[in-house]
Amino acid sequence: MADNRVSFPSLEDASGIGAPLTKSEAGDAASGKVGSVAFAFKDSSGNIVLPQLTAAGKILVDSEASNGINLKNRAENAAGSLTVITLSNITLTVNKVYDEIKGVVSSRKGAIFQLIQNDNAVETVLADFIVDAGQYSFMFDFGEMKFTAGATGTQELKIKAYNFDKVSALRSTLSCLET
């Protein structure tokens, strides 16, 4: 004689009817399951996935390395300038894609900095930054900005700058990702 235990509904489905939990394991398809899985996720195939933990019991986070080459240049003009000068300059490769453009510019006196794309001697100003009393440095991050270098000639990403009325050292750091 078998005395099977009755399942007591512990959940309600969308229609408000009680439903018992069903067994769910890592790798199971999530559709059709009525259950409670703590910290469960779906993978790209729609299967239930439980998070993996590190040896220290922390959730494993994949900080996937970027697929590309990080380029960086830092420049300083200690004397400052009342005329336009080029500071940071990154030589680009023809037909490559560039994004994740970041940098910092600074001067102790009023100055304007321009982020410029040079495509075969045609310079396009991508952004302007002004620093002055009270804000001697400005950091920028154009994660959403993306462009493809031209097919011929000199290809550059650079920062040009000048002081407004009093000279002071001009500094810049520029970086981008080449893919």
C-alpha positions as CSV (number, residue, x, y, z in Angstrom):
1,M,0.0,0.0,0.0
2,A,1.4,3.4,-1.0
3,D,0.6,6.4,1.1
4,N,1.5,9.2,-1.3
5,R,1.7,12.6,0.2
6,V,-0.7,15.2,-1.2
7,S,0.9,18.3,-2.7
8,F,-0.4,21.5,-1.1
9,P,-0.6,24.5,-3.4
10,S,1.9,27.1,-2.3
11,L,1.7,29.4,-5.3
12,E,-1.0,30.9,-7.5
13,D,-0.9,30.8,-11.2
14,A,-2.1,33.8,-13.4
15,S,-5.8,32.7,-13.0
16,G,-5.6,32.7,-9.2
17,I,-5.7,28.9,-8.9
18,G,-3.3,27.3,-6.4
19,A,-0.4,25.4,-7.9
20,P,2.2,23.2,-6.2
21,L,5.9,23.8,-6.8
22,T,7.6,21.8,-9.5
23,K,11.2,20.7,-9.4
24,S,13.6,23.0,-11.1
25,E,17.3,22.5,-11.6
26,A,20.1,24.4,-13.3
27,G,19.9,23.9,-17.0
28,D,16.1,23.3,-17.1
29,A,14.0,25.2,-19.5
30,A,12.1,27.9,-17.5
31,S,8.9,27.6,-19.5
32,G,6.2,25.5,-17.9
33,K,7.9,25.5,-14.5
34,V,6.0,26.5,-11.4
35,G,8.6,26.9,-8.8
36,S,10.7,29.0,-6.6
37,V,14.4,29.1,-7.5
38,A,16.4,31.6,-5.5
39,F,18.6,34.0,-7.6
40,A,17.8,32.2,-10.9
41,F,18.5,33.7,-14.3
42,K,17.7,32.7,-17.8
43,D,20.5,32.1,-20.3
44,S,20.4,33.1,-24.0
45,S,18.5,29.8,-24.7
46,G,15.8,30.5,-22.1
47,N,17.2,27.9,-19.6
48,I,17.4,28.4,-15.9
49,V,20.9,29.3,-14.7
50,L,22.0,29.7,-11.2
51,P,24.7,32.2,-10.5
52,Q,28.2,30.9,-9.8
53,L,30.0,32.1,-6.7
54,T,33.7,32.7,-6.2
55,A,35.6,30.8,-3.6
56,A,34.9,33.8,-1.3
57,G,31.1,33.4,-1.8
58,K,30.7,36.4,-4.0
59,I,28.8,36.6,-7.3
60,L,31.1,36.1,-10.2
61,V,31.1,39.1,-12.6
62,D,32.6,38.9,-16.0
63,S,34.3,42.1,-16.8
64,E,34.9,40.9,-20.3
65,A,38.1,42.4,-21.8
66,S,37.3,44.8,-24.6
67,N,38.0,43.5,-28.1
68,G,40.3,46.2,-29.4
69,I,43.4,48.2,-28.8
70,N,43.5,50.9,-26.1
71,L,45.3,54.0,-27.4
72,K,46.5,56.8,-25.1
73,N,48.5,60.0,-25.3
74,R,49.4,62.6,-22.6
75,A,50.8,66.0,-23.5
76,E,51.8,69.1,-21.7
77,N,52.8,72.6,-22.8
78,A,54.4,74.1,-19.7
79,A,54.6,77.6,-21.1
80,G,51.0,77.8,-22.2
81,S,50.0,79.6,-25.4
82,L,47.8,82.4,-26.6
83,T,47.6,80.8,-30.0
84,V,46.2,77.3,-30.9
85,I,48.6,74.4,-30.2
86,T,48.2,70.7,-30.5
87,L,48.5,68.8,-27.2
88,S,47.5,65.1,-27.1
89,N,47.7,63.4,-30.5
90,I,46.8,59.8,-31.4
91,T,47.5,58.5,-34.8
92,L,44.6,56.4,-36.1
93,T,44.6,53.5,-38.5
94,V,42.7,53.9,-41.8
95,N,39.2,52.3,-41.9
96,K,39.3,51.3,-38.2
97,V,36.5,52.0,-35.8
98,Y,37.1,54.2,-32.7
99,D,35.0,54.7,-29.6
100,E,35.2,54.9,-25.8
101,I,36.9,58.3,-26.3
102,K,37.9,59.7,-22.9
103,G,40.3,62.2,-21.5
104,V,41.1,65.1,-19.2
105,V,42.2,68.6,-19.9
106,S,43.5,71.3,-17.5
107,S,45.0,74.7,-17.1
108,R,45.2,77.1,-14.1
109,K,44.1,80.0,-16.3
110,G,41.1,80.3,-18.7
111,A,41.6,78.1,-21.7
112,I,39.6,76.3,-24.5
113,F,40.3,72.8,-25.5
114,Q,38.9,71.1,-28.6
115,L,38.7,67.4,-29.3
116,I,39.3,67.1,-33.1
117,Q,39.2,64.3,-35.7
118,N,41.6,64.8,-38.5
119,D,40.6,62.9,-41.6
120,N,43.2,63.6,-44.4
121,A,43.7,67.3,-43.4
122,V,40.0,67.9,-42.8
123,E,39.6,68.7,-39.1
124,T,36.2,68.2,-37.5
125,V,35.7,69.5,-34.0
126,L,33.9,66.8,-32.0
127,A,33.7,68.7,-28.7
128,D,34.8,71.9,-26.9
129,F,35.8,72.2,-23.3
130,I,36.4,75.5,-21.4
131,V,38.3,75.7,-18.1
132,D,38.6,78.8,-16.0
133,A,38.8,80.1,-12.4
134,G,37.2,77.5,-10.1
135,Q,37.4,74.7,-12.6
136,Y,41.0,74.0,-13.6
137,S,40.3,70.5,-15.0
138,F,37.6,68.9,-17.1
139,M,37.2,65.2,-17.6
140,F,35.2,63.8,-20.5
141,D,33.9,60.3,-21.5
142,F,32.2,59.9,-24.8
143,G,31.3,56.2,-24.6
144,E,28.5,56.8,-27.1
145,M,30.7,58.6,-29.7
146,K,31.9,56.2,-32.4
147,F,33.4,56.9,-35.8
148,T,35.4,55.1,-38.5
149,A,38.8,56.6,-39.6
150,G,39.0,57.7,-43.2
151,A,40.4,55.5,-46.0
152,T,43.3,57.7,-47.0
153,G,45.8,60.2,-45.7
154,T,46.6,61.2,-42.2
155,Q,44.1,60.0,-39.6
156,E,44.3,61.5,-36.1
157,L,42.4,62.1,-32.9
158,K,43.8,65.1,-31.1
159,I,43.3,67.9,-28.6
160,K,44.1,71.5,-29.5
161,A,44.1,74.3,-27.0
162,Y,45.0,77.9,-26.2
163,N,44.8,80.2,-23.2
164,F,42.3,83.1,-23.4
165,D,44.3,86.0,-22.1
166,K,47.0,84.9,-19.6
167,V,49.3,82.0,-20.4
168,S,49.4,79.0,-18.1
169,A,50.5,75.4,-18.6
170,L,48.1,73.4,-20.8
171,R,47.8,69.7,-20.2
172,S,45.7,66.9,-21.8
173,T,45.3,63.2,-21.7
174,L,43.4,61.4,-24.4
175,S,42.4,57.8,-24.9
176,C,40.2,55.7,-27.2
177,L,39.5,52.1,-28.2
178,E,40.5,50.9,-31.7
179,T,38.5,48.0,-33.1
